[in-house]
Amino acid sequence: MIGQTVKVWFDPGNPETGIVTDLKESKFIPVKRVPMAPSNAQTPSDWQMFADASEPHRTHMKQLRQHYSDLKATYTAPFRATVADAPARVKAQARSDAKTKGEQTFTRQTVPMESKEDRNARRAARSAALAEMESNLKDLRWQPV
């Protein structure tokens, strides 16, 4: 019924629960009254009003939290073995053997760093190319007649 015009019915003697219906009165949805609570509490009475207004939400979520915590404690994921190809297994075994013997022979592959001169030359070439492209674009712009 979101976005529709509805009728709200309630008992003046007990306004805690209302009933929302569409205009044809074919659907009836009971709705509990939610007290207006301030979003920023200034006084202890405001804090208590906010706590009272959010109590139904906390109790609703409490059951779900308990269910999932029980489920987490009883469920264990099935074991999935890691399958490695033959060359990777041989390399890993060699590394493991070298580590136990105390002779780690492997080295990490390093990428050589760019020197300042190379970086500055690359930036200058890029700036020159952009300036040339911009000057070419100025020639293509429409000129007033």
C-alpha positions in Angstrom: 0.0 0.0 0.0 3.0 2.3 -0.4 2.1 5.4 -2.3 -1.7 4.7 -2.1 -4.4 6.7 -0.4 -5.5 4.8 2.7 -8.0 5.0 5.6 -6.9 4.7 9.2 -9.3 3.3 11.8 -8.7 3.4 15.5 -10.5 3.0 18.8 -10.5 6.4 20.6 -10.5 4.5 23.9 -7.4 2.5 22.9 -5.4 4.5 20.3 -2.3 2.2 20.7 -3.4 0.1 17.7 -4.9 1.3 14.4 -6.0 -0.5 11.3 -5.0 0.7 7.9 -7.2 -0.1 4.9 -7.3 0.8 1.2 -10.2 2.9 -0.1 -12.1 -0.2 -1.2 -11.7 -1.6 2.4 -10.5 -4.9 1.0 -7.1 -5.1 2.8 -6.9 -4.6 6.6 -3.5 -4.2 8.2 -3.2 -3.7 11.9 -0.5 -1.2 12.9 0.9 -0.5 16.4 1.3 3.1 17.4 4.9 4.2 17.7 5.5 7.0 20.1 7.3 10.1 18.7 10.8 10.1 20.1 13.4 12.9 19.8 16.3 12.1 17.6 18.7 14.0 19.8 18.0 13.4 23.5 18.8 16.4 25.7 17.3 15.3 29.1 17.0 11.9 30.9 13.3 11.9 30.1 14.1 12.2 26.3 16.6 9.3 26.7 13.9 7.2 28.4 11.4 8.1 25.7 13.9 7.0 23.0 14.7 3.8 24.8 11.0 3.0 25.1 10.4 3.7 21.4 13.3 1.5 20.3 12.5 -1.4 22.6 10.2 -3.3 20.1 13.0 -3.2 17.5 15.5 -4.5 19.9 13.3 -7.4 21.0 12.5 -8.2 17.4 16.1 -8.4 16.5 17.1 -10.3 19.7 15.5 -13.5 18.4 17.4 -13.3 15.1 20.7 -12.6 16.8 20.2 -15.6 19.1 19.3 -17.8 16.2 22.4 -16.9 14.2 24.7 -17.1 17.1 23.4 -20.7 17.8 23.8 -21.5 14.1 27.3 -20.2 14.0 28.3 -22.3 17.0 26.9 -25.5 15.4 27.8 -25.1 11.8 31.3 -25.7 10.5 32.1 -25.3 6.8 33.2 -28.4 4.9 36.9 -28.9 4.4 38.1 -27.8 1.0 41.5 -29.0 0.1 43.8 -26.7 -1.8 44.7 -28.2 -5.1 48.0 -27.0 -6.5 49.6 -28.0 -9.8 52.6 -30.2 -9.9 55.3 -27.5 -10.5 53.9 -25.4 -7.7 54.0 -28.3 -5.3 57.6 -29.1 -6.2 58.6 -25.5 -5.7 56.8 -25.3 -2.4 58.5 -28.5 -1.2 61.9 -27.2 -2.2 61.3 -23.9 -0.3 60.1 -25.9 2.7 63.2 -28.2 2.6 65.5 -25.2 2.2 63.9 -23.4 5.1 64.2 -26.4 7.4 67.9 -26.8 6.5 68.5 -23.1 7.0 69.5 -22.3 3.5 66.8 -20.3 1.9 67.9 -19.8 -1.7 64.9 -18.2 -3.2 64.7 -14.4 -3.8 61.8 -12.2 -4.5 61.5 -10.7 -8.0 61.8 -7.0 -7.8 60.7 -4.4 -10.2 63.4 -1.8 -10.9 62.3 1.7 -9.8 62.1 4.5 -12.3 64.8 7.2 -11.9 63.9 10.9 -11.4 65.3 11.8 -14.8 63.2 9.2 -16.6 60.1 10.2 -14.7 60.6 13.9 -15.5 61.2 13.1 -19.2 58.1 11.0 -19.3 56.0 13.7 -17.7 57.5 16.4 -20.0 56.7 14.3 -23.1 53.1 13.8 -21.8 52.6 17.5 -21.2 53.9 18.3 -24.6 51.6 15.8 -26.2 48.6 17.2 -24.3 49.5 20.8 -25.3 49.7 19.8 -28.9 46.4 18.0 -28.7 44.8 21.1 -27.1 46.2 23.4 -29.8 44.8 21.1 -32.5 41.4 21.2 -30.8 41.4 25.0 -30.8 41.8 24.9 -34.6 38.7 22.7 -34.9 36.4 24.9 -32.8 33.6 26.8 -34.4 34.4 30.4 -35.1 31.7 33.1 -35.1 31.0 34.5 -38.6 
